[in-house]
Amino acid sequence: MDVGGSLRSACLQHRRAALWAAGLALAAVAALGLAWSYFRKPRRVTRVGVVSQLVVHPLKSGKGLSVTSAECLTMGLKYGDLKDRHWLVITEDGHQVTGRQQPRLVFVSLNIDKGQVCLNAPGMEELLIPFRQPGNRIASCRVWGSDIQGRDCGDKASAWMTRYLACDQTFHLVQFEPQMKARKPAEKFSFFPQNEMIAYPDNGAIMLMTESSLMDLNTRLESKVTMSWFRPSIVVADSDSYAEDSWGEIQIGEVRLRRVMACSSYRMCDPSEKHIFGTSPLFGQYFTVVKSGILHVGDPVYGVTY
C-alpha cells in the first residue's frame, strides 16, 4: 500500500474510533440523565398523609378488592395473580363494556383461587374458569378509541356474563397478557410519559383520592356516596381536601409516584386546562409510577420537592 493509502486508512480508522467514542459518550450522558431523574435526592420531603386503602379492580367496572398490601407496578396495582383492570367485558365486535353502559357490571367480582378465575354476581352461581387458556383466540378490543388485545376467556364465561347482564347481545370476557399490545396514554394525552403502558384503565395506571376530598363532596350531595363510586387505586387519609391536586410527586415507602392529570368528576377545571378536560368536572388525580415497590395500608405519604 502507498503512503497516501496508508494515511487514508489511518484517518478512516481514527474517524470510526472517534464516532464510536462519541456514541458511547452520548449514551453515558443519556444514562446519567435517566439515573438523575430517577434517583436524584429531593430537597424537601414533607409528610402529607397516610395510606388508608389499597383497592385492586381486576375487572374493568367490576367490584374492587380491598387489600392491606399490594405491588405497585408501572401498569398498576398487583395482588397475587390479580392485576388492576387486566380483565374486560367486550361486545361481539370488540368494544369495551363498562358500568356506564351496563350498571350491573359494578357488582361482578373477579378473584383467583388455586389457578382458577372465580366470577361472582348477585343472583348468579359462581363460575370457575382456568386462569390460563393459551389456546383461546386473541380478541382485538377498543377501549376509549384505542386498540388493544385480550385473550378470550371462553364460551362459559361469555354465556355467564351474557346471562347476568340480561341484554339482547352477546358479551365476552377477555384477559390482558404481558406479551400483548398495550395502550399508550401519551397517544391521547401528550403529558403522559411516552413509555407509559396500560391495559384497560380509562387513562392512567394509578388513580389516587383523599378521604377529605370525598367528605367535601358529600357536603354538596343530598345522598352520600362512598369511595367505591370513584374506583381509586390508593386512598389517602390525614390530608386537606384536594391537597392531592398540588402533589407533583409523592413517596410511599419505596414507591415514587408523579401526578399527571386530574380525573373527571364534579369540580370544574382551571380555564387554562379546558382544552384538556372540556366541561368535565374533576375529582381524584392520575399518577404515573416512577419507581415500583410494595405499598401497605398505614404507610405514610410524603410530598417530594426538588
C-alpha positions as CSV (number, residue, x, y, z in Angstrom):
1,M,0.0,0.0,0.0
2,D,1.4,3.5,-0.9
3,V,1.9,6.2,1.7
4,G,-1.3,8.0,0.7
5,G,-3.4,4.9,1.0
6,S,-1.9,4.2,4.4
7,L,-2.8,7.8,5.6
8,R,-6.3,7.5,4.2
9,S,-6.8,4.1,6.0
10,A,-5.4,5.5,9.3
11,C,-7.7,8.6,9.0
12,L,-10.7,6.4,8.4
13,Q,-9.9,4.2,11.4
14,H,-9.4,7.3,13.5
15,R,-12.8,8.7,12.4
16,R,-14.6,5.5,13.2
17,A,-12.9,5.4,16.6
18,A,-13.9,9.0,17.3
19,L,-17.6,8.3,16.2
20,W,-17.6,5.2,18.4
21,A,-16.3,7.2,21.4
22,A,-18.8,10.0,20.8
23,G,-21.6,7.5,20.7
24,L,-20.5,6.0,24.0
25,A,-20.3,9.5,25.5
26,L,-23.8,10.3,24.4
27,A,-25.2,7.0,25.7
28,A,-23.4,7.7,29.0
29,V,-24.9,11.2,29.2
30,A,-28.4,9.8,28.5
31,A,-28.0,7.1,31.1
32,L,-26.8,9.6,33.7
33,G,-29.8,11.9,32.9
34,L,-32.2,9.0,33.4
35,A,-30.5,8.0,36.6
36,W,-30.6,11.6,37.8
37,S,-34.3,11.9,37.2
38,Y,-34.9,8.5,38.8
39,F,-32.6,8.6,41.8
40,R,-31.9,12.3,42.5
41,K,-32.2,13.3,46.1
42,P,-35.2,15.5,47.0
43,R,-34.5,18.9,48.5
44,R,-37.5,18.5,50.8
45,V,-39.8,15.7,51.9
46,T,-43.0,16.6,53.8
47,R,-45.5,14.2,55.2
48,V,-48.8,14.9,53.6
49,G,-51.0,11.9,54.7
50,V,-51.2,8.2,55.2
51,V,-52.5,5.3,53.0
52,S,-55.9,4.3,54.3
53,Q,-57.0,2.0,51.5
54,L,-55.5,0.0,48.6
55,V,-58.0,-1.3,46.1
56,V,-57.4,-3.6,43.2
57,H,-60.1,-3.7,40.4
58,P,-59.2,-6.8,38.4
59,L,-62.3,-6.4,36.1
60,K,-62.8,-3.0,34.5
61,S,-66.0,-1.6,36.0
62,G,-66.2,-4.7,38.3
63,K,-66.1,-4.8,42.1
64,G,-62.9,-3.7,43.8
65,L,-60.9,-5.8,46.2
66,S,-59.6,-4.0,49.3
67,V,-56.2,-5.3,50.3
68,T,-53.7,-4.5,53.1
69,S,-50.7,-4.6,50.8
70,A,-50.0,-4.6,47.0
71,E,-47.3,-4.4,44.5
72,C,-47.3,-1.0,42.7
73,L,-46.1,-1.8,39.2
74,T,-45.8,0.5,36.2
75,M,-49.1,-0.8,34.9
76,G,-51.0,-0.5,38.2
77,L,-51.5,-2.4,41.4
78,K,-51.0,-6.2,41.6
79,Y,-52.2,-8.5,44.4
80,G,-51.1,-12.1,43.9
81,D,-52.1,-13.0,40.3
82,L,-54.7,-10.2,40.2
83,K,-53.6,-7.2,38.2
84,D,-55.6,-4.0,38.2
85,R,-58.0,-3.7,35.3
86,H,-56.5,-6.6,33.3
87,W,-59.9,-8.2,32.6
88,L,-62.5,-6.6,30.4
89,V,-66.0,-7.2,29.1
90,I,-66.5,-6.6,25.4
91,T,-69.2,-6.8,22.8
92,E,-69.1,-9.2,19.8
93,D,-67.3,-6.5,17.7
94,G,-64.7,-5.9,20.4
95,H,-65.9,-2.6,22.0
96,Q,-65.5,-2.2,25.7
97,V,-68.4,-2.6,28.1
98,T,-68.3,-0.6,31.3
99,G,-70.7,0.4,34.1
100,R,-71.7,3.4,32.1
101,Q,-73.5,1.1,29.6
102,Q,-74.2,-1.8,31.9
103,P,-74.6,-0.6,35.5
104,R,-75.0,-4.1,36.9
105,L,-71.4,-4.8,35.9
106,V,-70.2,-3.0,39.1
107,F,-71.5,-5.9,41.2
108,V,-69.4,-8.5,39.5
109,S,-66.4,-9.7,41.5
110,L,-63.4,-11.5,39.9
111,N,-60.9,-13.3,42.0
112,I,-58.4,-16.1,41.6
113,D,-58.2,-19.3,43.7
114,K,-56.0,-22.3,43.1
115,G,-55.2,-21.3,39.5
116,Q,-58.8,-20.6,38.6
117,V,-60.6,-17.4,37.9
118,C,-63.8,-17.1,40.1
119,L,-66.7,-14.9,38.9
120,N,-69.5,-14.0,41.2
121,A,-72.5,-11.7,41.0
122,P,-75.9,-11.3,42.7
123,G,-78.3,-14.0,41.7
124,M,-75.7,-15.9,39.8
125,E,-73.9,-19.2,40.5
126,E,-70.1,-18.9,40.9
127,L,-68.3,-19.6,37.7
128,L,-64.8,-21.2,37.7
129,I,-62.6,-21.0,34.6
130,P,-58.9,-21.6,34.1
131,F,-56.6,-18.7,34.8
132,R,-54.6,-19.5,31.6
133,Q,-56.3,-20.5,28.4
134,P,-53.5,-20.2,25.8
135,G,-55.4,-22.0,23.1
136,N,-58.2,-19.4,23.1
137,R,-58.4,-16.7,20.5
138,I,-56.9,-13.3,21.0
139,A,-59.5,-10.6,20.5
140,S,-59.0,-7.1,19.2
141,C,-60.6,-4.6,21.6
142,R,-61.4,-0.9,21.6
143,V,-61.0,1.0,24.8
144,W,-61.8,4.7,24.6
145,G,-60.9,4.8,20.9
146,S,-57.6,2.9,21.4
147,D,-56.7,-0.5,20.1
148,I,-55.6,-3.2,22.5
149,Q,-55.8,-7.0,22.7
150,G,-57.3,-9.6,25.1
151,R,-57.4,-13.3,25.5
152,D,-61.0,-14.6,25.2
153,C,-61.8,-16.4,28.5
154,G,-64.1,-18.9,26.7
155,D,-67.7,-19.8,26.0
156,K,-68.6,-20.5,29.6
157,A,-67.5,-17.0,30.7
158,S,-69.3,-15.5,27.7
159,A,-72.6,-17.3,28.5
160,W,-72.3,-16.4,32.2
161,M,-71.7,-12.7,31.5
162,T,-74.4,-12.5,28.8
163,R,-77.0,-14.1,31.1
164,Y,-76.1,-11.9,34.0
165,L,-76.3,-8.6,32.1
166,A,-79.6,-9.8,30.5
167,C,-79.2,-7.8,27.3
168,D,-80.1,-8.6,23.7
169,Q,-76.5,-9.1,22.7
170,T,-73.6,-11.4,23.5
171,F,-70.7,-10.4,25.7
172,H,-67.2,-11.8,26.1
173,L,-64.7,-11.7,28.9
174,V,-61.1,-11.1,27.9
175,Q,-57.8,-11.0,29.8
176,F,-54.8,-8.9,29.0
177,E,-51.5,-10.8,28.9
178,P,-47.9,-9.4,29.3
179,Q,-46.9,-10.1,25.7
180,M,-49.9,-8.3,24.2
181,K,-50.1,-4.9,22.6
182,A,-50.9,-2.4,25.4
183,R,-52.2,1.1,25.2
184,K,-50.1,4.3,25.5
185,P,-51.8,7.1,27.3
186,A,-49.4,9.6,25.6
187,E,-51.2,9.0,22.3
188,K,-54.3,10.6,23.9
189,F,-52.6,13.0,26.4
190,S,-49.1,14.2,25.4
191,F,-48.2,15.0,29.0
192,F,-48.1,11.3,30.0
193,P,-44.6,9.7,29.7
194,Q,-44.0,8.3,26.2
195,N,-43.1,4.9,27.6
196,E,-46.2,4.6,29.8
197,M,-48.2,1.5,29.1
198,I,-51.6,0.5,30.5
199,A,-54.1,-2.3,29.9
200,Y,-57.8,-1.4,30.4
201,P,-57.9,1.6,32.7
202,D,-59.5,4.8,31.4
203,N,-56.3,6.9,31.3
204,G,-53.6,6.1,33.8
205,A,-52.2,3.3,35.9
206,I,-52.8,4.8,39.3
207,M,-55.8,6.8,40.5
208,L,-55.4,8.5,43.9
209,M,-58.0,10.1,46.1
210,T,-58.2,11.5,49.6
211,E,-60.8,10.9,52.2
212,S,-61.1,14.6,52.9
213,S,-62.0,15.3,49.3
214,L,-64.8,12.8,49.5
215,M,-66.0,14.3,52.7
216,D,-66.2,17.7,51.0
217,L,-68.1,16.2,48.1
218,N,-70.7,14.7,50.4
219,T,-71.4,18.1,51.9
220,R,-72.7,19.0,48.5
221,L,-74.9,16.0,48.0
222,E,-78.3,15.0,49.3
223,S,-77.5,11.3,49.1
224,K,-74.0,10.5,50.3
225,V,-71.6,8.5,48.2
226,T,-68.8,6.2,49.1
227,M,-65.2,5.9,47.8
228,S,-66.1,2.9,45.8
229,W,-68.1,5.0,43.4
230,F,-64.9,6.5,42.1
231,R,-62.8,3.3,41.9
232,P,-59.4,4.7,43.2
233,S,-56.3,2.6,43.5
234,I,-54.9,4.4,46.5
235,V,-56.8,6.3,49.2
236,V,-55.0,8.8,51.5
237,A,-56.2,10.0,54.9
238,D,-55.0,12.8,57.2
239,S,-54.7,15.4,54.4
240,D,-56.5,18.6,53.5
241,S,-59.3,18.5,50.9
242,Y,-57.9,18.5,47.3
243,A,-54.3,18.5,48.6
244,E,-53.7,15.8,46.0
245,D,-54.0,18.5,43.3
246,S,-50.7,20.0,44.4
247,W,-48.7,16.8,44.9
248,G,-46.4,16.9,41.9
249,E,-44.5,13.9,43.2
250,I,-45.1,11.7,46.2
251,Q,-43.1,8.9,48.0
252,I,-44.8,6.0,49.7
253,G,-42.2,3.6,51.2
254,E,-40.0,2.7,48.2
255,V,-42.7,3.7,45.7
256,R,-42.5,7.0,43.9
257,L,-45.5,8.4,42.0
258,R,-45.7,11.5,39.8
259,R,-49.0,13.3,39.2
260,V,-50.1,13.6,35.6
261,M,-53.7,14.8,35.3
262,A,-57.0,15.0,37.2
263,C,-59.8,12.5,36.8
264,S,-63.2,13.9,35.8
265,S,-66.0,14.2,38.4
266,Y,-67.6,17.3,39.9
267,R,-65.1,20.2,40.2
268,M,-64.5,22.3,37.2
269,C,-61.0,22.7,35.8
270,D,-59.0,25.9,35.6
271,P,-59.8,27.9,32.4
272,S,-56.3,27.2,31.2
273,E,-57.0,23.5,31.2
274,K,-60.3,23.5,29.3
275,H,-58.5,22.2,26.1
276,I,-57.8,19.0,28.2
277,F,-61.0,18.5,30.2
278,G,-63.6,20.5,28.4
279,T,-66.7,20.9,30.6
280,S,-65.9,17.7,32.6
281,P,-65.7,18.3,36.4
282,L,-62.8,16.9,38.3
283,F,-62.2,14.5,41.2
284,G,-59.1,12.5,42.0
285,Q,-55.7,12.5,40.3
286,Y,-53.9,10.1,38.0
287,F,-50.4,9.3,38.9
288,T,-47.6,7.6,36.9
289,V,-45.3,5.1,38.6
290,V,-41.8,6.5,38.6
291,K,-40.4,3.7,40.9
292,S,-42.1,0.4,41.6
293,G,-42.4,-1.3,45.0
294,I,-44.6,-2.6,47.7
295,L,-47.4,-0.5,49.3
296,H,-49.1,-1.1,52.7
297,V,-52.1,0.4,54.3
298,G,-50.7,2.6,57.0
299,D,-47.7,3.8,55.0
300,P,-47.0,7.5,55.4
301,V,-47.3,9.5,52.2
302,Y,-44.6,12.2,51.6
303,G,-44.7,15.1,49.2
304,V,-41.5,15.4,47.4
305,T,-39.9,18.7,46.0
306,Y,-36.5,19.1,44.3
